[in-house]
Amino acid sequence: MENKTLSLEDQFQNRIDSGENIEAKDWMPEKYRKTHIRQISQHAHSEVVGMLPEGNWISRAPSLRRKVALLAKVQDEAGHGLYLYSAAETLGISREELNEQLNSGRAKYSSIFNYPTVSWADMGAVGWLVDGAAIINQVMLTKTSYGPYARAMVRICKEESFHQRQGYEIMLSLCNGTEAQKAMSQDALNRWWWPSMMMFGPRDEESPNTEQSMKWKIKKKTNDELRQQFVDQTVPQVEILGLTVPDKDLKWNDETGHYDFGTIDWDEFWDVVKGNGLMNEKRLKDRNEAWDEGKWVRDGASAYADKQAEKRAKKTA
């Protein structure tokens, strides 16, 4: 039985501490609700915007098998966006508002998608590194304290694992091919390594939300802990490919049992986050064009739904 002398905030924290899931109709602090809207919507926006650089390569993939696989991946990401928008809606924000925030540029999405994809090897690097980093972030979220978000993440993580393997297979094929193909793979690794490291967010001491997110079990590990996990898991994969990590300071540390690595260019990170990346403007332009061109589909679906509702109303009248 709940202790009625405790405040609602204390009762809520006790539920979090005991490992309970918070559900949509449960009482929650307003900051908890807003934090989840921000995090889930940014995640959803990232899935939607992430389709843009990959969709550009579907017609240029080197074989029918690669085209089909990449098309399936882009389709998965559209589905992930839908799951996540639905989870965000349970917190009281409308789909219309979420879309407006993205299309107007008010909402943030993962800064990784503001880098260009200039070769086929980039599709391998994005799948391997970017989705690999995403999995490390997202597996943790299957145990997050907000039930609708945690449940959505279970299927998303399964599909992201496929995307990561697909990307690594592309890199492996290229690295076992010609010298030019291996050089293309090294070039892609050189360009995507540091942006992938930035995906985990700012350093812990510069992350204003980490402490509260840990307390509410929104996150189970800090940004720096997740970044270290990514390095430790990925470096051996680089060695299997026969490539070189573009970090002269990278070395194994016997004392810590982890890799030491160099300093991230945080000026670049914050510059891209603020909207000054190479592809920020184009990504937003392409997203708005896709939204406008899809209006007839949304209008048609709405008209059909209204017609079906009218038919049901007549039957029950």
Contacts in CASP RR format, 6 or more apart in sequence:
PFRMAT RR
TARGET T0000
AUTHOR 0000-0000-0000
METHOD contacts of the structure
MODEL  1
MENKTLSLEDQFQNRIDSGENIEAKDWMPEKYRKTHIRQISQHAHSEVVG
MLPEGNWISRAPSLRRKVALLAKVQDEAGHGLYLYSAAETLGISREELNE
QLNSGRAKYSSIFNYPTVSWADMGAVGWLVDGAAIINQVMLTKTSYGPYA
RAMVRICKEESFHQRQGYEIMLSLCNGTEAQKAMSQDALNRWWWPSMMMF
GPRDEESPNTEQSMKWKIKKKTNDELRQQFVDQTVPQVEILGLTVPDKDL
KWNDETGHYDFGTIDWDEFWDVVKGNGLMNEKRLKDRNEAWDEGKWVRDG
ASAYADKQAEKRAKKTA
2 11 0 8 1.000
3 11 0 8 1.000
6 14 0 8 1.000
8 27 0 8 1.000
8 29 0 8 1.000
9 29 0 8 1.000
12 22 0 8 1.000
12 27 0 8 1.000
12 28 0 8 1.000
12 29 0 8 1.000
12 32 0 8 1.000
13 215 0 8 1.000
13 216 0 8 1.000
15 22 0 8 1.000
16 22 0 8 1.000
16 145 0 8 1.000
16 215 0 8 1.000
16 216 0 8 1.000
16 217 0 8 1.000
19 145 0 8 1.000
19 217 0 8 1.000
20 145 0 8 1.000
21 145 0 8 1.000
21 146 0 8 1.000
21 147 0 8 1.000
21 150 0 8 1.000
22 28 0 8 1.000
22 32 0 8 1.000
22 145 0 8 1.000
22 146 0 8 1.000
22 147 0 8 1.000
23 147 0 8 1.000
23 148 0 8 1.000
24 90 0 8 1.000
24 91 0 8 1.000
24 148 0 8 1.000
31 212 0 8 1.000
32 216 0 8 1.000
33 91 0 8 1.000
33 92 0 8 1.000
35 209 0 8 1.000
35 212 0 8 1.000
35 213 0 8 1.000
35 216 0 8 1.000
35 218 0 8 1.000
36 88 0 8 1.000
36 91 0 8 1.000
36 146 0 8 1.000
36 149 0 8 1.000
36 218 0 8 1.000
37 88 0 8 1.000
37 91 0 8 1.000
37 92 0 8 1.000
37 93 0 8 1.000
39 218 0 8 1.000
40 84 0 8 1.000
40 87 0 8 1.000
40 88 0 8 1.000
40 91 0 8 1.000
40 149 0 8 1.000
41 84 0 8 1.000
41 85 0 8 1.000
41 88 0 8 1.000
41 93 0 8 1.000
41 98 0 8 1.000
41 101 0 8 1.000
41 107 0 8 1.000
42 107 0 8 1.000
42 108 0 8 1.000
42 109 0 8 1.000
42 110 0 8 1.000
43 81 0 8 1.000
43 84 0 8 1.000
44 80 0 8 1.000
44 81 0 8 1.000
44 84 0 8 1.000
44 85 0 8 1.000
44 88 0 8 1.000
44 98 0 8 1.000
45 98 0 8 1.000
45 101 0 8 1.000
45 102 0 8 1.000
45 107 0 8 1.000
45 108 0 8 1.000
45 109 0 8 1.000
46 109 0 8 1.000
46 110 0 8 1.000
46 113 0 8 1.000
47 77 0 8 1.000
47 78 0 8 1.000
47 79 0 8 1.000
47 80 0 8 1.000
47 81 0 8 1.000
47 84 0 8 1.000
48 77 0 8 1.000
48 78 0 8 1.000
48 81 0 8 1.000
48 102 0 8 1.000
48 109 0 8 1.000
48 287 0 8 1.000
49 102 0 8 1.000
49 109 0 8 1.000
49 110 0 8 1.000
49 113 0 8 1.000
49 283 0 8 1.000
49 287 0 8 1.000
50 77 0 8 1.000
50 109 0 8 1.000
50 110 0 8 1.000
50 113 0 8 1.000
51 74 0 8 1.000
51 77 0 8 1.000
51 78 0 8 1.000
52 113 0 8 1.000
52 283 0 8 1.000
52 286 0 8 1.000
52 287 0 8 1.000
53 113 0 8 1.000
53 116 0 8 1.000
53 117 0 8 1.000
53 122 0 8 1.000
53 126 0 8 1.000
53 279 0 8 1.000
54 70 0 8 1.000
54 73 0 8 1.000
54 74 0 8 1.000
54 77 0 8 1.000
54 117 0 8 1.000
54 123 0 8 1.000
54 126 0 8 1.000
55 70 0 8 1.000
55 74 0 8 1.000
56 117 0 8 1.000
57 70 0 8 1.000
57 117 0 8 1.000
57 120 0 8 1.000
57 122 0 8 1.000
57 123 0 8 1.000
58 67 0 8 1.000
58 70 0 8 1.000
58 71 0 8 1.000
58 74 0 8 1.000
59 67 0 8 1.000
60 120 0 8 1.000
61 67 0 8 1.000
61 69 0 8 1.000
61 70 0 8 1.000
61 120 0 8 1.000
61 123 0 8 1.000
62 120 0 8 1.000
66 170 0 8 1.000
69 166 0 8 1.000
70 123 0 8 1.000
73 162 0 8 1.000
73 163 0 8 1.000
73 166 0 8 1.000
76 159 0 8 1.000
76 162 0 8 1.000
76 163 0 8 1.000
80 156 0 8 1.000
80 159 0 8 1.000
83 152 0 8 1.000
83 155 0 8 1.000
83 156 0 8 1.000
84 149 0 8 1.000
84 152 0 8 1.000
84 156 0 8 1.000
85 95 0 8 1.000
85 98 0 8 1.000
86 148 0 8 1.000
86 152 0 8 1.000
87 146 0 8 1.000
87 148 0 8 1.000
87 149 0 8 1.000
87 152 0 8 1.000
88 98 0 8 1.000
89 95 0 8 1.000
89 98 0 8 1.000
90 148 0 8 1.000
98 107 0 8 1.000
99 291 0 8 1.000
100 106 0 8 1.000
101 107 0 8 1.000
102 109 0 8 1.000
102 287 0 8 1.000
103 284 0 8 1.000
103 287 0 8 1.000
103 288 0 8 1.000
103 291 0 8 1.000
105 284 0 8 1.000
108 273 0 8 1.000
110 199 0 8 1.000
111 195 0 8 1.000
111 198 0 8 1.000
111 199 0 8 1.000
111 269 0 8 1.000
111 272 0 8 1.000
111 273 0 8 1.000
111 277 0 8 1.000
112 130 0 8 1.000
112 133 0 8 1.000
112 195 0 8 1.000
112 196 0 8 1.000
112 198 0 8 1.000
112 199 0 8 1.000
113 279 0 8 1.000
113 283 0 8 1.000
114 272 0 8 1.000
114 275 0 8 1.000
114 277 0 8 1.000
114 278 0 8 1.000
114 279 0 8 1.000
114 280 0 8 1.000
114 283 0 8 1.000
115 191 0 8 1.000
115 192 0 8 1.000
115 195 0 8 1.000
115 272 0 8 1.000
115 277 0 8 1.000
115 278 0 8 1.000
115 279 0 8 1.000
116 278 0 8 1.000
116 279 0 8 1.000
117 123 0 8 1.000
117 126 0 8 1.000
118 191 0 8 1.000
119 184 0 8 1.000
119 187 0 8 1.000
119 188 0 8 1.000
120 170 0 8 1.000
120 174 0 8 1.000
120 184 0 8 1.000
121 170 0 8 1.000
121 171 0 8 1.000
121 174 0 8 1.000
121 181 0 8 1.000
121 184 0 8 1.000
121 185 0 8 1.000
121 187 0 8 1.000
121 188 0 8 1.000
122 188 0 8 1.000
122 191 0 8 1.000
122 192 0 8 1.000
123 167 0 8 1.000
123 170 0 8 1.000
124 166 0 8 1.000
124 167 0 8 1.000
124 168 0 8 1.000
124 170 0 8 1.000
124 171 0 8 1.000
124 174 0 8 1.000
124 188 0 8 1.000
125 167 0 8 1.000
125 171 0 8 1.000
125 185 0 8 1.000
125 188 0 8 1.000
125 189 0 8 1.000
125 191 0 8 1.000
125 192 0 8 1.000
126 167 0 8 1.000
126 192 0 8 1.000
127 163 0 8 1.000
127 164 0 8 1.000
127 166 0 8 1.000
127 167 0 8 1.000
127 168 0 8 1.000
127 170 0 8 1.000
128 164 0 8 1.000
128 167 0 8 1.000
128 168 0 8 1.000
128 170 0 8 1.000
128 171 0 8 1.000
128 237 0 8 1.000
129 189 0 8 1.000
129 192 0 8 1.000
129 193 0 8 1.000
129 196 0 8 1.000
129 234 0 8 1.000
130 192 0 8 1.000
130 196 0 8 1.000
130 199 0 8 1.000
131 160 0 8 1.000
131 163 0 8 1.000
131 164 0 8 1.000
131 167 0 8 1.000
132 160 0 8 1.000
132 164 0 8 1.000
132 196 0 8 1.000
132 230 0 8 1.000
132 234 0 8 1.000
133 196 0 8 1.000
133 197 0 8 1.000
133 199 0 8 1.000
133 200 0 8 1.000
133 230 0 8 1.000
134 160 0 8 1.000
134 199 0 8 1.000
135 157 0 8 1.000
135 160 0 8 1.000
135 161 0 8 1.000
135 164 0 8 1.000
136 200 0 8 1.000
136 226 0 8 1.000
136 229 0 8 1.000
136 230 0 8 1.000
136 233 0 8 1.000
137 199 0 8 1.000
137 200 0 8 1.000
137 226 0 8 1.000
138 153 0 8 1.000
138 156 0 8 1.000
138 157 0 8 1.000
138 160 0 8 1.000
139 157 0 8 1.000
140 219 0 8 1.000
140 220 0 8 1.000
140 221 0 8 1.000
140 226 0 8 1.000
141 149 0 8 1.000
141 150 0 8 1.000
141 153 0 8 1.000
142 150 0 8 1.000
142 153 0 8 1.000
142 154 0 8 1.000
142 157 0 8 1.000
143 150 0 8 1.000
143 217 0 8 1.000
143 220 0 8 1.000
144 150 0 8 1.000
144 153 0 8 1.000
144 217 0 8 1.000
144 218 0 8 1.000
144 219 0 8 1.000
144 220 0 8 1.000
145 216 0 8 1.000
145 217 0 8 1.000
145 218 0 8 1.000
146 218 0 8 1.000
168 237 0 8 1.000
171 185 0 8 1.000
171 188 0 8 1.000
171 189 0 8 1.000
171 241 0 8 1.000
172 240 0 8 1.000
172 241 0 8 1.000
174 181 0 8 1.000
174 182 0 8 1.000
174 184 0 8 1.000
174 185 0 8 1.000
175 181 0 8 1.000
175 182 0 8 1.000
175 185 0 8 1.000
175 241 0 8 1.000
175 242 0 8 1.000
175 243 0 8 1.000
182 243 0 8 1.000
185 241 0 8 1.000
185 243 0 8 1.000
186 243 0 8 1.000
186 244 0 8 1.000
189 238 0 8 1.000
189 243 0 8 1.000
189 244 0 8 1.000
189 245 0 8 1.000
189 246 0 8 1.000
190 246 0 8 1.000
193 245 0 8 1.000
193 246 0 8 1.000
193 247 0 8 1.000
194 246 0 8 1.000
194 264 0 8 1.000
194 265 0 8 1.000
194 268 0 8 1.000
196 230 0 8 1.000
197 227 0 8 1.000
197 230 0 8 1.000
197 231 0 8 1.000
197 261 0 8 1.000
197 264 0 8 1.000
198 264 0 8 1.000
198 268 0 8 1.000
198 269 0 8 1.000
198 272 0 8 1.000
200 223 0 8 1.000
200 224 0 8 1.000
200 226 0 8 1.000
200 227 0 8 1.000
200 230 0 8 1.000
201 207 0 8 1.000
201 223 0 8 1.000
201 227 0 8 1.000
201 269 0 8 1.000
202 223 0 8 1.000
202 266 0 8 1.000
202 269 0 8 1.000
203 223 0 8 1.000
203 224 0 8 1.000
203 266 0 8 1.000
204 210 0 8 1.000
204 222 0 8 1.000
204 223 0 8 1.000
204 224 0 8 1.000
206 266 0 8 1.000
207 222 0 8 1.000
207 223 0 8 1.000
210 219 0 8 1.000
210 222 0 8 1.000
210 223 0 8 1.000
213 219 0 8 1.000
214 220 0 8 1.000
214 222 0 8 1.000
221 229 0 8 1.000
228 258 0 8 1.000
228 259 0 8 1.000
231 250 0 8 1.000
231 258 0 8 1.000
231 259 0 8 1.000
231 261 0 8 1.000
232 258 0 8 1.000
232 259 0 8 1.000
235 245 0 8 1.000
235 250 0 8 1.000
235 259 0 8 1.000
238 244 0 8 1.000
238 245 0 8 1.000
247 261 0 8 1.000
247 262 0 8 1.000
248 262 0 8 1.000
249 260 0 8 1.000
249 261 0 8 1.000
249 262 0 8 1.000
249 263 0 8 1.000
250 259 0 8 1.000
250 260 0 8 1.000
250 261 0 8 1.000
250 262 0 8 1.000
251 259 0 8 1.000
251 260 0 8 1.000
252 259 0 8 1.000
252 260 0 8 1.000
253 259 0 8 1.000
253 260 0 8 1.000
271 277 0 8 1.000
272 280 0 8 1.000
END
